[in-house]
Amino acid sequence: MNKRNLFWGGALILLGLLVLLDNLGVFEPLGVSIWGLILPVLLILLGIWIIWSIFARQKNPQSEYVTIPDDGIQRVELVVNHGAGRLFISSDPSQSNLLEGTFDGGVERDIQRNAGSMRIKLALVSDFFGKFPGNWVSQQSLDWNMKFKPTARYVFVLNTGASESRIDISGLLVDSVSIKTGASSTELTLPRSAGFTTVKVKSGASSLSINVPGSVAARIRATGGMVDMNIDKGRFPRSGVYFQSKDYDTADNKVDLEIETGVGSVKIW
């Protein structure tokens, strides 16, 4: 049973009852205005809900386990909209499904198939009446842990908020990665044998660490405001506006990496 929905359902019944009694003239002999009652009642209900949210919040949010079958899919576009919490992405060659994952707090998914391709969109569950105003108080971290089968080629579009992300796609065939994040900590390990991969990262106040596997060449362009930039210049010497591997033009496996960040630190190695 969803206790939050039960609470606000009861609150609506109470407010409706007050309006009904007013329409029946119950409050007239008392000289009471219905609108003078509704505002204090709403404030009382809001206070009760906030206090209840603090003491009754589950220690471990409800977790949903999701699998998406392989079905011979060759290309996958993954769009992730994840707010506060922790995001883990990795590969598992032993699993039979294309995607296997656990999602604390639940997940809304939109899956579109077209011949040998698939578009997967994953987002936090939107439940206005169930969450309002519980989202005004601090909540338990929403951890998402996803593992992908390394048989398809992937495109990742990751939108995160105040989050901690650990993204290891070293074992996957990835054409492109787009990351947009706010105040966050992100660790990204790039593909080691995907051919050519483009990576774009746009962040606010963040800590960003990117591991380029030793067998992969890279061309890097990084811009930002107040940023502590730490790039391995032994592997990626400066070449004009880029930091670039000496064998970038001839390498079989390489990444084109573009980073735009506001405040924080960037480490590429």
SULLINWO-V592777 format. One record per residue. N is the residue number from 0. OMEGA is omega as a letter, one per 40 degrees, with the letter a starting at -180 (NA if undefined). BURIAL is I if it has 24 or more other ideal C-beta (glycine too) atoms within 12 Angstrom, else O. D_CENTER is the distance of its C-alpha to the mean C-alpha in Angstrom with 1 decimal. Layout:
n=<N;N>
omega=<OMEGA;OMEGA>
burial=<BURIAL;BURIAL>
d_center=<D_CENTER;D_CENTER>
//
This chain:
n=<0;1;2;3;4;5;6;7;8;9;10;11;12;13;14;15;16;17;18;19;20;21;22;23;24;25;26;27;28;29;30;31;32;33;34;35;36;37;38;39;40;41;42;43;44;45;46;47;48;49;50;51;52;53;54;55;56;57;58;59;60;61;62;63;64;65;66;67;68;69;70;71;72;73;74;75;76;77;78;79;80;81;82;83;84;85;86;87;88;89;90;91;92;93;94;95;96;97;98;99;100;101;102;103;104;105;106;107;108;109;110;111;112;113;114;115;116;117;118;119;120;121;122;123;124;125;126;127;128;129;130;131;132;133;134;135;136;137;138;139;140;141;142;143;144;145;146;147;148;149;150;151;152;153;154;155;156;157;158;159;160;161;162;163;164;165;166;167;168;169;170;171;172;173;174;175;176;177;178;179;180;181;182;183;184;185;186;187;188;189;190;191;192;193;194;195;196;197;198;199;200;201;202;203;204;205;206;207;208;209;210;211;212;213;214;215;216;217;218;219;220;221;222;223;224;225;226;227;228;229;230;231;232;233;234;235;236;237;238;239;240;241;242;243;244;245;246;247;248;249;250;251;252;253;254;255;256;257;258;259;260;261;262;263;264;265;266;267;268>
omega=<i;a;a;i;i;a;a;i;i;i;i;i;i;i;i;i;i;i;i;i;i;i;i;i;a;a;a;i;a;a;a;i;i;a;i;i;a;a;i;i;i;i;i;i;i;i;i;a;i;i;i;i;a;a;a;a;i;i;i;a;i;a;i;i;a;i;i;a;i;i;i;a;a;a;a;i;a;i;a;i;a;a;a;i;i;a;i;i;i;i;i;a;a;a;a;a;i;i;i;a;i;a;i;a;a;a;i;a;i;a;i;i;i;a;a;a;a;i;a;i;a;a;i;i;i;a;a;a;i;a;a;e;a;i;i;a;a;a;i;i;i;a;i;a;a;i;a;i;a;i;i;i;a;i;a;i;a;i;a;a;i;a;i;a;i;a;i;a;a;a;a;i;a;i;a;i;i;a;i;a;a;i;a;i;a;i;a;i;a;a;a;a;a;a;a;a;i;a;i;a;i;a;i;i;a;i;a;i;a;i;i;a;a;a;a;i;a;i;a;i;a;i;i;a;i;a;i;a;a;a;i;a;i;i;a;i;a;i;a;a;a;i;a;i;a;a;a;a;a;a;i;a;a;i;i;a;i;a;i;a;a;a;i;a;i;i;i;a;NA>
burial=<O;O;O;I;O;O;I;I;O;O;I;O;O;O;I;O;O;I;O;O;O;O;O;O;O;O;O;O;O;O;O;O;O;I;O;O;O;I;O;O;O;O;O;O;I;O;O;O;I;O;O;O;I;O;O;O;I;O;O;O;I;O;O;O;O;I;I;I;O;O;O;O;I;O;I;I;I;I;I;I;I;I;I;I;I;I;I;I;I;I;I;I;O;O;O;O;O;I;I;I;I;I;I;I;I;I;I;O;I;O;I;O;O;O;O;O;O;I;O;I;O;I;I;I;I;O;O;O;O;I;I;O;I;I;I;O;O;O;I;O;O;I;I;I;I;I;I;I;I;I;I;I;I;I;I;I;I;I;I;I;I;I;I;I;I;I;I;I;I;I;I;I;I;I;I;I;I;I;I;I;I;I;O;I;I;I;I;I;I;I;I;I;I;I;O;I;I;I;I;I;I;I;I;I;O;I;I;I;I;I;I;I;I;O;O;I;I;I;I;I;I;I;O;I;O;O;I;O;I;O;I;O;O;O;I;I;O;O;O;O;O;I;I;I;I;O;O;I;O;O;I;O;I;I;I;I;I;I;I;I;I;O;O;I;I;I;I;I;I>
d_center=<26.3;23.6;25.3;23.4;24.5;27.9;28.2;27.5;29.6;32.4;31.9;32.3;35.4;36.9;36.5;37.9;40.8;41.6;41.8;44.0;46.3;46.6;47.6;50.2;51.7;51.1;50.1;53.0;55.7;53.3;52.7;49.0;46.6;43.7;41.5;42.6;41.3;37.9;36.4;37.4;36.2;32.7;32.5;33.7;31.2;28.4;29.7;30.1;26.6;25.1;27.5;26.7;23.0;23.7;26.2;25.0;21.3;20.6;20.4;18.2;15.9;16.8;15.3;15.3;16.4;15.9;18.0;18.6;22.2;23.2;25.9;26.9;23.9;24.3;21.5;17.8;15.4;11.8;9.4;5.7;4.4;1.8;4.7;7.2;7.5;7.8;6.5;9.7;11.0;14.8;17.8;20.6;23.8;25.4;23.3;24.7;21.6;19.5;16.3;16.4;13.6;13.2;10.7;11.6;12.2;12.3;10.6;11.9;12.9;15.1;17.1;19.8;22.5;25.1;27.7;26.2;22.8;19.6;16.6;13.7;11.1;8.5;7.3;7.7;11.5;13.3;16.5;18.2;21.3;19.8;17.6;19.9;20.9;19.3;16.2;18.9;19.3;17.1;15.3;14.6;11.5;9.1;9.2;8.1;10.8;11.6;15.0;16.5;20.2;21.5;23.9;22.1;21.1;17.5;15.6;12.0;10.1;6.6;5.5;4.0;6.6;8.9;7.4;9.3;8.5;11.4;11.7;15.3;16.3;19.9;21.2;19.8;21.3;18.9;20.2;17.4;14.1;12.5;9.9;9.6;8.6;10.6;12.3;10.9;12.3;11.6;14.0;14.5;17.4;18.7;20.7;24.2;26.0;24.2;26.8;25.3;21.6;20.2;17.3;16.2;14.2;14.1;13.3;14.9;16.1;14.8;16.1;15.7;17.6;18.3;20.7;22.8;24.8;28.5;29.6;27.3;28.5;26.4;26.8;24.8;24.7;23.0;23.5;22.6;24.2;24.7;23.3;24.8;24.9;25.8;26.4;28.7;31.6;33.6;31.4;30.3;33.3;33.1;34.3;34.5;31.1;29.4;29.2;30.3;31.5;35.2;34.9;32.0;34.1;35.5;32.7;31.7;28.1;26.5;23.4;23.4;21.0;20.4;18.7;18.8;17.9;19.4;20.1;19.7;20.5;20.1;21.6;22.4;24.7>
//
